[in-house]
Amino acid sequence: MRLLQYNNDGNFSLTEFNESDIPEYAILSHTWEQDNSKEVTYAEVISGTGQNKDGFKKIRFCGEQARQDGLPYFWVDTCCIKKQNKAELRHSINSMFRWYRNASRCYVYLSDVSTRKQKASDQSSEHTWDLSFRESRWFTRGWTLQELLAPASVEFFSFEGNRLGDKSSLQKQICKVTNISPSALQAKSLSQFHIDERMQWIEHRETGQEEDKAYSLLGIFGVSMVPIYGEGVVKAFGRLWDKVRERQKCMQDLWLTDPRLDKERIEATKGGLLKEAYRWVIETSDFQQWRTSQHNRLLWIKGDPGKGKTMLLCGIADELQNSLARAALLSYFFCQATDSRINSATAVLRGLIYLLVDQQPSLVSHVQTSYDKAGKALFEDANAWVALTKIFSGILQDPNLDDTYLIVDALDECVVDLPRLLGFIAQTSSVSTRVKWVVSSRNWPEIEKTLDTAMQKQRLCLELNADSVSTAVATFIETKVHDLSRQNKYTSETRDAVQQHLSLNAHGTFLWVALVCQELSNLSGWKAVQKLKALPPGLDALYQRMLDQIMASEDSELCMNVLAVVSTVYRPITIDELVTLVKMPNGVDGEYEALAEIIGYCRSFLTIRERTIFFVHQSAKDFLIGKAPQEPLLFRAQDVHNTIFSRSLQLMSRVLRRDVYWLGNPGITIDQVKQPDPDPLTAVRYSCLYWVDHLLQCQTREETIKDLKDSGPVYSFLRQYFLYWLEALSLLKSVSEGVVMVRKLKDLQFDESPDLRAFIQDATRFAVANRSIIEQAPLQVYCSAFIFAPEKSIVRETFEECIPSWIQTKPKVERYWNAMLQTLEGHSDWVRSVAFSPDGKQVVSGSHDKTQVVSGSHDKRVRLWDAATGALQLTLKGHSNWVWAFSPDGKSIPTLHVSSEWLVEGTARYLWLPANYRPTCEAVWDRIVVLGHSSGRLSFLQIRPGLNQLI
């Protein structure tokens, strides 16, 4: 990037900077002169000429204003870019939004707005600068859109150089002129605004070159592409939309959770974030050293359970968010051991990368390069960790990356691959002076051992800051008691007694206070005082007391069943899912109030938020799981796993069916699917995704051995519902997870179950081969996936009746998995064309293998096939070059045809074609479709009339 500097002699000089070493600078926004030759160019600045041009005035204005604001450098587009260099121009167009965003100040010079006083005789209000401001040509230009939105500081100046205001003080006028919402004007990231809304911002703007209307939106949509002047505005926008769609798809597949929503949920679950409860940590010398010193890039906050670490990190995130420069990035992740979506090392990296790219869209290039090759599997397969670490390292070393702060809470709750994550954090904490980490965990020696290898670190131990923690807890107690007193109408004596008891027994533990206050939430004053005496200090003692109360209640069996299931599942389950996994009393199913009441019996351990059940804290789950082996009356993990597995199979067998959402159209894509209300899959979501995992966890049971027999429930379920299960996984956008589950089944031992083993092996091939299309179009599991499966595929033979009746003639396919294709083979090179005889009884094909004909080929041979049997009837020789074939009437394109990778009729898509069945040419006769392939084979399909006969 080149920057201008105002020299003492009144002249300007240009200095070139590496992207990673750019100093603070101001930037000019303006409208070009109608005659571009009046603008000062790069060459003129280099040669020291151009001072007599009209455009020089605004350059001088920008330099003087920047100097007044203490900024020695400034940037002006007319003369800081060497536009004759196409590579530089391309880079500049793709960097423009970022350059404006990173500027310390943006000066908008309005050459058509004057602040000169009008004549005394002129009383018209139309001659005020406010009106000329709203009518300024600047608001009609395409490029000035990003110049308004990208910078944090945008100041407006008149032709005379007088300051008119900034985009905050002039917000009302700007919003009225541009139809841009106030929130968009001040937004740090534009990704939160819908694509259609962003498109409306450019609608009435103009650009000098038509293609620039699309190119000026690159930063607005967070994409980059090569400008091709002369391609026309339609093609330019076409390429822009392709880039936008590619980025959207990549971000959708990268998404696992939105950490911003996790943060909101956690804060709400814990009763809200109290500034007084976390502010102390901001003021500690440890935090200040980490924040200000380049030599302290990793801050580790550690402490025992219940000390408020998560809320501290929520507070730190808020403080950083409010104090960071506009260009700086903040990304965070909250691990939760009870939720399998967010308790792994790969999940942490996916969450951090997602927020970074969402804030600085140009960073998506580090993801996109690998994603374009592998798709969603990049983030999910066995090599996901390796791929994600490379992507993340690339982002951290990106020269365009601004100051970046990364927060990871609860490292001890990262259940999968914690050592890898710790090593990666320790290693990358010294990669760049622009990147700083904050992490938290319990006092685990294995965590300390790895983090100690970090070169530049700071440690903040909560136990060593006991006074500060106790003061924060005291504030928390005061707030909670105030709420209880108001809710339950305490007398002043009761309020003081409750506050004193909590203060004496809290011992610096937020969670203990929260749990006790929850027990008091519905008790009147005198009962609250009595209850307090029965609640011991210390988390474990309190948990034991609460567990004893549950086990002594008349609903103990039901409560223990609920606690057992919630302790065992791999992610938090909803109320609807709980009902399917735990036997409920009569009249409870479907009654939310009754179910919430049951969870309320377990409120010391569980809480409900938005119909989802969570543990009040990880330590509550740890207590139950640790206590279970010692208490026979609690639960045995293997029994619970077996119960969940068995009930899941029963539930899926009742709910899953063909076309469960009543879509009808076999070509409907997952993006077009609208979730019905009520959703038949609501209660079965968990079971669809985790039944295999629960089966694996109870393998040693004798009952499980029976489950895996050829006569057992697993084989029975797969033979009847395997396809319906794949359809459901597609609707749940979890086909990749289904492939992983089938592979897990394949790894089991089936020595005494040959039929089950054979089915699972075939099902694995079927799922892997068709993952992509089932993900895209759920009902193609009954169409494309079937008719292109091998003839002897067990899945195909088992579900033969599921093939739609409108597919009357199926293509000849390989006999077994891995077999060579055998459909109408005869050509030795590409089939270039195919055509039916006028009566539709014969097909002529031509190829690159020297088999030429009216069909067209390179092989100088023509082959004549029987359309009914596929038998080769005749081979003709003699052509010396290509011959092209036409439809029988020589004119028409059949209504039934191949478009891209789909067999379509009109605009309706019906059958997806796998890569090895996509034709180089095609012909249609009376609902028979012939596809010619590059391998030299032909495929025949016969489609019954009336494709409106749907799935």
Long-range contacts (C-beta under 8 A, 24 or more apart in sequence): 1-75, 1-80, 1-95, 1-99, 2-75, 2-80, 2-81, 3-73, 3-74, 3-75, 3-80, 4-45, 4-59, 4-62, 4-63, 4-73, 4-74, 4-75, 4-76, 4-79, 4-80, 5-72, 5-73, 5-74, 6-63, 6-64, 6-66, 6-67, 6-72, 6-74, 11-48, 12-45, 12-59, 12-63, 13-45, 14-42, 14-45, 14-46, 14-79, 14-80, 15-73, 18-399, 19-399, 19-400, 20-399, 22-102, 23-72, 23-73, 24-71, 24-73, 24-104, 25-66, 25-71, 25-73, 25-74, 25-75, 25-103, 25-104, 26-62, 26-65, 26-66, 26-69, 26-71, 26-73, 26-74, 26-75, 26-103, 26-104, 26-105, 26-106, 26-107, 27-74, 27-75, 27-76, 27-99, 27-100, 27-103, 27-105, 27-106, 27-107, 27-147, 27-151, 28-58, 28-59, 28-62, 28-74, 28-75, 28-76, 28-77, 28-106, 28-107, 28-109, 29-100, 29-106, 29-107, 29-108, 29-109, 29-138, 29-144, 29-147, 29-148, 29-154, 30-58, 30-76, 30-108, 30-109, 30-111, 30-138, 31-111, 31-112, 31-137, 31-138, 31-141, 31-144, 32-78, 32-208, 39-78, 39-79, 40-78, 40-79, 41-78, 41-79, 41-83, 42-79, 42-80, 42-81, 42-82, 42-83, 44-79, 45-79, 50-79, 58-109, 58-111, 61-107, 61-109, 61-157, 61-161, 62-107, 62-109, 64-161, 65-107, 65-157, 65-161, 66-105, 66-107, 69-104, 69-105, 71-104, 71-105, 75-99, 75-103, 89-227, 90-226, 90-227, 93-215, 93-218, 93-227, 94-218, 94-224, 94-225, 94-362, 95-400, 96-143, 96-146, 96-218, 96-219, 97-146, 97-150, 97-218, 97-219, 97-220, 98-150, 98-219, 98-360, 98-362, 98-400, 100-146, 100-147, 100-150, 100-151, 100-219, 101-150, 101-151, 101-152, 101-219, 101-326, 101-327, 102-327, 102-402, 103-151, 103-153, 104-153, 105-151, 105-153, 105-155, 106-147, 106-150, 106-151, 106-153, 106-154, 106-155, 107-155, 107-157, 108-138, 108-144, 108-147, 108-148, 108-154, 108-155, 108-156, 108-157, 109-157, 109-161, 110-136, 110-138, 110-156, 110-157, 110-158, 110-159, 110-164, 111-159, 112-136, 112-137, 112-138, 112-159, 113-158, 113-159, 113-164, 114-158, 114-159, 114-160, 115-158, 115-159, 115-160, 115-162, 115-164, 116-160, 129-158, 129-164, 130-173, 133-164, 133-170, 133-173, 134-173, 134-176, 134-177, 139-177, 139-178, 140-204, 140-205, 140-206, 141-205, 141-206, 141-207, 142-202, 142-205, 142-206, 142-207, 142-212, 142-213, 142-216, 143-207, 143-212, 143-216, 144-205, 145-201, 145-202, 145-205, 145-216, 145-217, 145-220, 146-216, 146-217, 146-219, 146-220, 148-174, 148-178, 148-180, 148-185, 149-180, 149-184, 149-185, 149-187, 149-190, 149-220, 150-219, 151-326, 152-325, 152-326, 188-326, 188-359, 189-358, 189-359, 190-220, 190-222, 191-222, 191-358, 191-359, 191-361, 195-221, 195-244, 210-236, 211-236, 213-237, 214-239, 214-240, 219-361, 221-247, 221-361, 222-247, 222-361, 222-362, 222-364, 223-247, 223-361, 223-364, 224-362, 224-365, 246-368, 246-372, 247-361, 247-364, 247-368, 250-364, 250-367, 250-368, 250-371, 251-354, 251-357, 251-358, 251-364, 253-371, 253-375, 253-376, 253-378, 253-379, 254-350, 254-353, 254-354, 254-357, 254-367, 254-371, 254-379, 255-350, 255-354, 256-341, 256-342, 256-347, 256-350, 256-351, 256-354, 256-379, 257-341, 257-342, 257-347, 257-351, 258-354, 259-331, 259-332, 259-333, 259-334, 259-351, 259-352, 259-354, 259-355, 260-355, 262-333, 262-334, 262-336, 262-342, 263-314, 263-317, 263-332, 263-334, 265-609, 265-610, 266-310, 266-314, 266-334, 267-311, 267-314, 268-609, 269-607, 269-609, 269-614, 269-616, 270-310, 270-311, 270-514, 271-480, 271-514, 273-311, 273-314, 273-315, 273-318, 274-311, 274-475, 274-476, 274-479, 275-315, 276-472, 276-475, 277-308, 277-311, 277-315, 277-472, 277-473, 277-475, 277-476, 277-510, 278-308, 278-311, 278-312, 278-314, 278-315, 278-316, 278-472, 279-315, 280-465, 280-468, 280-469, 280-471, 280-472, 281-312, 281-315, 281-316, 281-460, 281-465, 281-468, 282-315, 282-316, 282-319, 284-460, 284-465, 284-468, 286-458, 286-459, 286-460, 287-316, 287-460, 289-458, 290-436, 290-438, 290-458, 291-436, 294-433, 295-456, 296-456, 296-457, 296-458, 297-429, 297-430, 297-433, 297-435, 297-436, 297-437, 297-454, 297-456, 297-457, 298-425, 298-426, 298-429, 298-436, 298-437, 298-438, 298-439, 298-451, 298-454, 298-456, 298-457, 298-458, 299-436, 299-437, 299-438, 299-439, 299-457, 299-458, 299-459, 299-460, 300-439, 300-440, 300-441, 300-451, 300-457, 300-458, 300-459, 300-460, 301-438, 301-439, 301-440, 301-460, 301-462, 302-440, 302-441, 302-442, 302-443, 302-447, 302-448, 302-459, 302-460, 302-461, 302-462, 303-440, 303-442, 303-443, 303-461, 303-462, 303-463, 303-469, 304-442, 304-443, 304-462, 304-463, 304-509, 305-442, 305-511, 305-539, 305-617, 305-618, 305-619, 305-622, 306-509, 306-510, 306-511, 306-512, 306-539, 306-617, 306-619, 307-462, 307-469, 307-508, 307-509, 307-510, 308-462, 308-469, 308-472, 308-473, 308-476, 308-510, 308-511, 309-409, 309-410, 309-440, 309-441, 309-462, 310-334, 310-409, 310-410, 310-440, 311-510, 312-440, 313-407, 313-409, 313-438, 313-440, 316-407, 316-438, 317-407, 320-405, 324-403, 324-405, 325-402, 325-403, 327-402, 327-403, 328-402, 328-403, 328-404, 328-405, 329-356, 329-359, 329-360, 329-401, 329-402, 329-403, 329-404, 329-405, 330-355, 330-359, 330-404, 330-405, 330-407, 331-355, 331-356, 331-359, 331-404, 331-405, 331-406, 331-407, 332-406, 332-407, 332-408, 332-409, 333-407, 333-408, 333-409, 334-409, 334-410, 335-408, 335-409, 335-410, 335-411, 335-413, 335-414, 336-410, 336-413, 336-618, 337-410, 337-412, 337-413, 337-414, 337-415, 337-618, 337-621, 338-571, 338-572, 338-614, 338-615, 338-618, 338-621, 339-571, 339-572, 340-415, 340-570, 340-571, 341-571, 343-413, 343-414, 343-415, 343-416, 344-414, 344-415, 344-416, 344-417, 345-385, 345-414, 345-416, 345-417, 345-418, 345-420, 345-421, 345-424, 346-379, 346-384, 346-385, 346-388, 346-416, 346-417, 348-408, 348-414, 348-421, 349-385, 349-388, 349-389, 349-391, 349-392, 349-421, 349-424, 350-379, 350-388, 352-392, 352-406, 352-408, 353-388, 353-391, 353-392, 353-395, 356-395, 356-404, 360-400, 360-401, 360-402, 362-400, 363-395, 363-398, 363-401, 366-391, 366-394, 366-395, 366-398, 367-391, 375-772, 376-736, 376-775, 377-736, 380-736, 380-737, 380-740, 385-417, 385-420, 389-424, 392-424, 392-428, 393-428, 393-431, 396-428, 396-431, 396-432, 396-435, 397-431, 397-432, 401-432, 401-434, 401-435, 402-434, 403-434, 404-434, 404-435, 404-436, 405-435, 405-436, 405-437, 405-438, 406-435, 406-436, 406-437, 406-438, 407-437, 407-438, 407-439, 408-437, 408-438, 408-439, 408-440, 409-439, 409-440, 410-440, 410-441, 410-618, 411-439, 411-440, 411-441, 411-447, 412-441, 412-442, 412-444, 412-447, 413-618, 418-446, 418-447, 419-446, 419-450, 422-446, 422-447, 422-450, 422-451, 423-450, 423-453, 425-451, 425-454, 426-450, 426-451, 426-453, 426-454, 429-454, 429-455, 429-456, 429-457, 430-454, 430-455, 430-456, 462-508, 466-508, 469-508, 470-506, 470-508, 472-510, 473-506, 473-508, 473-509, 473-510, 473-513, 474-503, 476-510, 476-513, 477-502, 477-503, 477-506, 477-513, 480-513, 480-514, 480-517, 481-517, 484-517, 484-520, 484-521, 484-528, 487-521, 488-520, 488-521, 488-522, 488-523, 488-524, 488-525, 488-528, 489-524, 489-525, 490-525, 490-528, 491-525, 494-525, 494-526, 494-528, 494-529, 497-529, 497-532, 498-528, 498-529, 498-532, 501-532, 505-537, 506-537, 507-537, 507-538, 509-539, 511-539, 511-616, 511-617, 511-619, 512-537, 512-538, 512-539, 512-542, 514-616, 515-539, 515-542, 515-546, 515-604, 515-616, 516-542, 518-603, 518-604, 518-616, 519-546, 519-604, 539-619, 539-623, 540-623, 543-604, 543-605, 543-619, 543-620, 543-623, 544-623, 544-627, 546-604, 546-605, 547-604, 547-623, 547-624, 547-627, 549-604, 550-601, 550-602, 550-604, 551-633, 553-601, 555-598, 555-601, 558-582, 558-584, 558-585, 558-598, 558-601, 559-598, 559-601, 559-602, 560-633, 560-634, 560-635, 561-635, 562-598, 562-599, 562-602, 562-606, 563-602, 563-605, 563-606, 563-624, 563-635, 564-634, 564-635, 564-640, 565-640, 565-643, 565-644, 566-606, 566-613, 566-615, 567-621, 567-624, 567-625, 567-628, 567-635, 567-640, 568-637, 568-640, 568-641, 568-644, 568-694, 569-644, 569-686, 569-690, 570-690, 570-693, 571-686, 571-690, 572-612, 572-613, 572-614, 573-612, 573-613, 573-686, 574-611, 574-612, 574-613, 574-682, 574-685, 574-686, 575-599, 575-608, 575-611, 575-612, 575-613, 576-611, 576-682, 576-683, 577-683, 577-685, 577-686, 577-687, 578-613, 579-683, 580-647, 580-648, 580-651, 580-683, 580-684, 580-686, 580-687, 581-643, 581-644, 581-647, 581-648, 581-686, 581-687, 637-697, 638-697, 638-698, 638-700, 638-701, 639-698, 641-694, 641-695, 641-697, 641-698, 642-694, 642-698, 642-701, 642-703, 642-704, 644-690, 644-691, 644-694, 645-691, 645-694, 645-695, 645-698, 645-707, 646-713, 647-687, 648-686, 648-687, 648-690, 648-691, 648-694, 649-687, 649-691, 649-713, 649-714, 649-717, 651-683, 651-684, 651-687, 652-684, 652-687, 652-688, 652-691, 652-717, 652-721, 652-725, 652-728, 653-717, 653-720, 653-721, 655-680, 655-681, 655-683, 655-684, 656-684, 656-721, 656-724, 656-725, 656-727, 656-728, 657-724, 658-723, 658-724, 658-727, 658-782, 658-802, 658-951, 659-727, 659-779, 659-951, 660-724, 660-727, 660-728, 660-731, 661-731, 661-778, 663-778, 663-779, 663-951, 664-950, 664-951, 665-779, 665-908, 665-950, 665-951, 666-777, 666-779, 666-780, 666-782, 666-783, 666-804, 666-909, 666-910, 666-911, 666-950, 666-951, 667-777, 667-779, 667-780, 667-902, 667-904, 667-908, 667-909, 667-910, 667-911, 667-912, 668-777, 668-778, 668-779, 669-776, 669-777, 670-730, 670-731, 670-733, 670-775, 670-776, 670-777, 670-778, 673-731, 673-778, 681-728, 681-731, 681-732, 684-728, 685-732, 688-725, 688-728, 688-729, 688-732, 688-734, 689-729, 689-732, 689-734, 689-737, 689-741, 691-741, 692-741, 692-742, 692-744, 692-745, 693-741, 693-744, 696-744, 696-748, 699-748, 708-748, 708-750, 708-753, 708-756, 709-752, 709-753, 709-756, 710-753, 710-754, 710-755, 710-756, 712-753, 712-756, 714-745, 714-756, 715-753, 715-755, 715-756, 715-759, 718-756, 718-759, 718-760, 718-763, 719-759, 719-798, 722-763, 722-795, 722-798, 722-799, 723-781, 723-782, 723-795, 723-799, 723-802, 726-767, 726-774, 726-781, 727-774, 727-778, 727-779, 727-781, 727-782, 729-774, 730-774, 730-775, 730-777, 730-778, 730-781, 731-778, 733-775, 735-767, 735-771, 735-774, 735-775, 736-771, 736-775, 738-767, 739-764, 739-767, 739-768, 739-771, 742-767, 758-794, 759-794, 759-795, 759-798, 762-793, 762-794, 762-795, 762-817, 763-794, 763-795, 765-793, 765-817, 766-793, 766-795, 766-796, 769-914, 770-914, 773-912, 773-914, 776-912, 777-909, 777-912, 779-951, 780-911, 780-912, 782-951, 783-807, 783-910, 783-911, 783-912, 783-951, 784-911, 784-912, 784-913, 784-914, 787-811, 787-813, 787-911, 787-941, 788-813, 788-913, 788-914, 788-917, 789-813, 790-814, 790-815, 790-816, 790-817, 790-819, 791-815, 791-816, 792-816, 793-817, 804-949, 804-950, 804-951, 805-944, 805-949, 806-910, 806-943, 806-944, 806-946, 806-947, 806-949, 807-911, 807-941, 807-942, 807-943, 807-944, 808-927, 808-942, 808-943, 808-944, 809-928, 809-940, 809-941, 809-942, 810-941, 811-917, 811-931, 811-939, 811-940, 811-941, 812-870, 812-939, 812-940, 821-916, 821-935, 821-937, 822-937, 823-870, 823-937, 823-938, 823-939, 823-940, 824-865, 824-870, 824-872, 824-937, 824-938, 824-939, 824-940, 825-935, 825-936, 825-937, 826-851, 826-863, 826-872, 826-875, 826-936, 826-937, 827-851, 827-857, 827-859, 827-861, 827-863, 827-936, 827-937, 828-859, 828-936, 829-857, 829-858, 829-859, 829-936, 830-857, 830-858, 830-920, 830-932, 830-933, 830-934, 830-936, 831-855, 831-857, 831-919, 831-920, 831-921, 831-932, 831-933, 831-934, 831-936, 831-937, 831-938, 832-856, 832-857, 832-858, 832-882, 832-884, 832-920, 832-921, 832-932, 833-857, 833-883, 833-884, 833-885, 833-921, 833-932, 834-885, 834-921, 834-922, 834-923, 834-930, 834-931, 834-932, 834-938, 835-885, 835-886, 835-887, 835-888, 835-923, 836-867, 836-887, 836-888, 836-923, 836-924, 836-925, 836-928, 836-930, 837-888, 838-888, 840-867, 840-888, 840-925, 840-926, 840-928, 841-866, 841-867, 841-868, 842-866, 842-867, 842-873, 843-867, 843-923, 843-930, 843-938, 844-885, 845-930, 845-932, 845-938, 846-882, 846-883, 846-885, 847-932, 847-936, 849-936, 850-877, 851-875, 851-876, 851-877, 852-878, 852-879, 852-880, 852-881, 852-882, 852-883, 853-879, 853-883, 853-885, 854-883, 854-884, 854-885, 854-886, 855-883, 855-884, 855-885, 855-921, 855-932, 856-882, 856-883, 856-884, 856-885, 856-921, 857-882, 857-883, 858-882, 865-938, 867-925, 867-928, 867-930, 867-940, 870-938, 870-940, 885-921, 885-923, 887-923, 887-924, 888-925, 894-924, 896-924, 896-927, 896-929, 896-943, 897-922, 897-924, 898-922, 898-929, 898-931, 903-929, 903-941, 903-943, 905-947, 908-947, 910-943, 910-947, 911-941
